[in-house]
Amino acid sequence: SNDYRSNAYVGSRKIELNARFTDAEYWRVLNFDFVEGKPFNEQNIANGDYVVVITNGFKKQYFDDATEPVVGKRIDIENVSYTVIGVVKGSPITRRFSYSDVFFSYNNPKSNYRSMEYGGGYMAMVQAKNEADLPAINEEFQARINRIPVTNAEAGFKDGTLEVSSKPFVRYFLSMLLQGDPARITTFYGVIVFVLFMLIGLPTINLINLNVSRILERASEIGIRKAFGAPIRTLLWQFIVENIFVTFIGGAIALVLSFSIIQLINTSGWIAYADLTINGTVFIVSLLICLVFGLLSGALPALRMSKLKIADALKG
């Protein structure tokens, strides 16, 4: 696919657009949500049909009544008339390869797809059946790259080396962000680990201090229970259960607040086509991590106080 900036007009009103040129396989690799119609296919491309897939956001901007179906209607973009073949739910700008307002076939006259350049604007995506297929895909990809002739006197160079890599999305973005420097990528991961440790470690230390203060306030209670024969295991288990209960209450509050903030962002228009959601796996893992640190921050002070002598505990 390849992307560029374009314009459409409704009367005298100008609509600035992000446009993308794609092939038919693009719609199979990326899981778009079609609210109307369908994507263009190989037959549309072979026929040179002037068809376009638009987003629901652009539909609301261009058509007077956004509630009516628009498949089959004509729209003018840069003085060229196209037939709307499908309407998709828009993707946010953070999704680099799917973000756009309109989608044309790659053989559109404005795409310049026949230009023979080493550094063109098109990008290719490959969807493997499973992770085990990636080495074979990369091997075949590099074999095809090696067939491209590098010597080109007209371009002003010869006997050069052509380096093209295929990477998963995350590694691709990191390479773009950090200019492909392995040392920078390693440093980036180190910084991420350090920040995560600080975000988790510092609150844990604060929790331990808070729990120590809270348990000290209950020293008399501990002394009385020990005087009546309560074993250390019972006292320790009580404080652990209390910390588990508090952790789950905090998790429930965090879930409600996160959901509310996400809905606010999605409906605010701050991010075009924002579709933020709560990842259940990430939330559960985060809750388990908080639970582990909550247990540690509660168990250590509780173990210390449970071993306190009865007389000292009653004195406070």
Secondary structure as the mmCIF struct_conf table of DSSP 4:
data_model
#
loop_
_struct_conf.conf_type_id
_struct_conf.id
_struct_conf.beg_label_comp_id
_struct_conf.beg_label_asym_id
_struct_conf.beg_label_seq_id
_struct_conf.end_label_comp_id
_struct_conf.end_label_asym_id
_struct_conf.end_label_seq_id
STRN STRN1 ASN A 2 VAL A 10
TURN_TY1_P TURN_TY1_P1 GLY A 11 SER A 12
STRN STRN2 ARG A 13 THR A 22
TURN_TY1_P TURN_TY1_P2 ALA A 24 GLU A 25
HELX_RH_AL_P HELX_RH_AL_P1 TYR A 26 VAL A 29
BEND BEND1 LEU A 30 LEU A 30
STRN STRN3 PHE A 34 GLY A 37
HELX_RH_AL_P HELX_RH_AL_P2 GLU A 42 ASN A 47
TURN_TY1_P TURN_TY1_P3 GLY A 48 GLY A 48
STRN STRN4 VAL A 51 THR A 55
HELX_RH_AL_P HELX_RH_AL_P3 ASN A 56 TYR A 62
BEND BEND2 ASP A 64 ASP A 64
TURN_TY1_P TURN_TY1_P4 ALA A 66 THR A 67
BEND BEND3 GLU A 68 GLU A 68
TURN_TY1_P TURN_TY1_P5 VAL A 71 GLY A 72
STRN STRN5 ARG A 74 ILE A 77
TURN_TY1_P TURN_TY1_P6 GLU A 78 ASN A 79
STRN STRN6 VAL A 80 VAL A 88
HELX_LH_PP_P HELX_LH_PP_P1 LYS A 89 PRO A 92
TURN_TY1_P TURN_TY1_P7 ILE A 93 THR A 94
BEND BEND4 ARG A 95 ARG A 95
TURN_TY1_P TURN_TY1_P8 ARG A 96 SER A 98
BEND BEND5 ASP A 101 ASP A 101
STRN STRN7 VAL A 102 SER A 105
TURN_TY1_P TURN_TY1_P9 TYR A 106 ASN A 107
TURN_TY1_P TURN_TY1_P10 PRO A 109 LYS A 110
BEND BEND6 SER A 111 SER A 111
TURN_TY1_P TURN_TY1_P11 TYR A 113 ARG A 114
BEND BEND7 TYR A 118 GLY A 119
BEND BEND8 GLY A 121 GLY A 121
BEND BEND9 LYS A 129 ASN A 130
HELX_RH_3T_P HELX_RH_3T_P1 GLU A 131 ASP A 133
HELX_RH_AL_P HELX_RH_AL_P4 LEU A 134 ASN A 146
TURN_TY1_P TURN_TY1_P12 ARG A 147 ARG A 147
BEND BEND10 ILE A 148 ILE A 148
STRN STRN8 ASN A 152 ASN A 152
HELX_RH_3T_P HELX_RH_3T_P2 ALA A 153 ALA A 155
TURN_TY1_P TURN_TY1_P13 GLY A 156 GLY A 156
STRN STRN9 PHE A 157 PHE A 157
BEND BEND11 ASP A 159 ASP A 159
HELX_RH_AL_P HELX_RH_AL_P5 PHE A 169 LEU A 177
TURN_TY1_P TURN_TY1_P14 LEU A 178 GLY A 180
HELX_RH_AL_P HELX_RH_AL_P6 PRO A 182 GLU A 217
TURN_TY1_P TURN_TY1_P15 ARG A 218 ARG A 218
HELX_RH_AL_P HELX_RH_AL_P7 ALA A 219 ALA A 227
TURN_TY1_P TURN_TY1_P16 PHE A 228 GLY A 229
HELX_RH_AL_P HELX_RH_AL_P8 ILE A 232 SER A 268
BEND BEND12 TRP A 270 ILE A 271
TURN_TY1_P TURN_TY1_P17 ALA A 272 TYR A 273
HELX_RH_AL_P HELX_RH_AL_P9 GLY A 280 SER A 306
TURN_TY1_P TURN_TY1_P18 LYS A 307 LYS A 307
BEND BEND13 LEU A 308 LEU A 308
HELX_RH_AL_P HELX_RH_AL_P10 ILE A 310 LYS A 315
#
